[in-house]
């Protein structure tokens, strides 16, 4: 197997996960800014690896597998450290819903693919909006301090709850799409 530029960018995103954790816990004034910067950098590598893969025909089955895994690992770890830093029921519940949905839908996609029904579980618009809200919420929550009059942490909380609600809506949409295959006796 050869490593393409998109695959290397995806591997970089995975390598940034422990860096994010370490930087988040560094007892320095700059650590929250650095943590958000790392998270944004990871998001940019996600966009860039997809763009390069499509633009230059560097798509691979390994890259298609690894890219969503890297995304889910980064989001899951970021949510875990956020909940540890802000142990609140609403943040913990929203994070559990988001992480649980990712595991459930990943398993559903794998199962549907094994049945030859992968086309039934395509990304819906609710999933895309959920992802945007989730990423912005995580950035705000990683920063965690007010910027002047802007209550960053409170905005992050609200956005994460909204992302969790859309997470449930998009999961229902996926399950509805897969329902005919689920109902069949196999």
PyMOL commands that set and color helices and strands:
alter all, ss='L'
color gray80, all
select helices_A, chain A and resi 5-25+31-55+61-85+89-114+118-120+125-143+152-183
alter helices_A, ss='H'
color red, helices_A
deselect
rebuild
show_as cartoon
